[in-house]
Amino acid sequence: MSTTESDSLYNKLEQMPVHELLTCINQEDKSVPIAVERVIPQIETLVNATVERLRQGGRLFYIGAGTSGRLGILDASECPPTYGVPHGMVIGIIAGGDSAIRKAVEFAEDDTKQAWKDLQEHHITNKDIVVGIAASGATPYVVGGLEACRRQGIATGCIVCNANSPVAAVADYPVEVITGPEFVTGSTRMKAGTAQKLVLNMLTTATMIQLGHVRGNKMVDMQLSNTKLVERGTRMLMDELQLAKPEAAALLKKYGSVRAAIEAYRNGGELS
């Protein structure tokens, strides 16, 4: 039996008072970053492979089902506003299609051929890399998708939470975060899902930094899509260029991005 399906270390949960439930969940959650730490070398290898392909104009795809698929879509959707990259650079695909983001689609994850069909809709090529996300490491949708990619010479990675899984076996760059039994037996949206989210954060953050979308520790290419982000961009210019707020705000408004404003100012650009 896979460790993610193993019996919980706790029992009679329905008899626990709320404080005890929360304390025990928290205790289990504390083990997740330690499990992630153990596989940093695996994550590093996946990041390097991803950076190499994106530098050459390739794309990063995530394929997954259920919670795993939703996490991939979440990570992909946050890359453009955070780092100013095109929406097509990181793409999340979920078994069952977009409707499965909000409502489970029965048996969608059991189709071994559908992931490749979904990838083909995006005209995938061997310049791209595909990362399968599957807590169990056995999701047929993901296994079939990665197998098809391999046959086409497309690089593959994965994020799984069981050792020696079918998904890892067909991934060129596997990341195996062994999170153990869940607090509620088999509820992999808990520790396994948290581990996957941590790895996804590391993967795209490190990749985008390597691609030059961070300056110092600031998101200089972020999209200025709301008041909060405009304020953040203004503060970045104030700190970086030692400007007062009105001048920084005017500069940002004129050039439309933190990076463009910094470069223009340092190249003699004027505020008006």
Beta strands, then each sheet from edge to edge (+ up, - down):
strand 1: 60-64
strand 2: 90-94
strand 3: 129-134
strand 4: 155-160
strand 5: 173-176
sheet 1: 2+ 1+ 3+ 4+ 5+
end
